[in-house]
């Protein structure tokens, strides 16, 4: 047990904040960190343990957020790829259409993108 209850409380508060900071998949780590803090023998050891846990928690949060942003980037790449495929399919349909069908397609596209006119 720590000899200074004030230092133990400050370290415990820091570790509780770190438990909040950690991703949900690492909540068992947070509980283990808090339990290990209770087993420290001195104020210095409690402080060192809390600082070490701070670095671990920050590292885990950074890896977690980086993984999430990488996933978002992948979703964006897929969406852009699908949009490009759709555009090329539409361009292919237009290019292979007969002349009278092209006029109808142009009129439909013009109606879609033109502002509504009040009568």
Residue pairs with C-beta under 8 A, 6 or more apart in sequence:
1 8
1 38
1 39
1 40
1 41
2 8
2 11
2 40
2 41
2 42
2 43
2 45
2 46
3 41
3 42
3 43
4 43
7 43
7 46
7 47
8 37
8 43
8 46
11 37
11 46
11 47
11 49
11 50
12 34
12 37
14 50
14 53
14 54
15 30
15 33
15 34
15 37
15 50
15 53
16 34
18 30
18 33
18 53
18 54
18 57
19 27
19 30
19 31
19 33
19 34
21 57
21 58
21 61
22 29
22 30
22 57
22 60
22 61
23 60
23 61
23 64
25 64
26 60
29 56
29 60
30 57
33 49
33 53
33 56
36 49
37 46
37 49
37 50
40 46
40 49
94 102
94 105
97 105
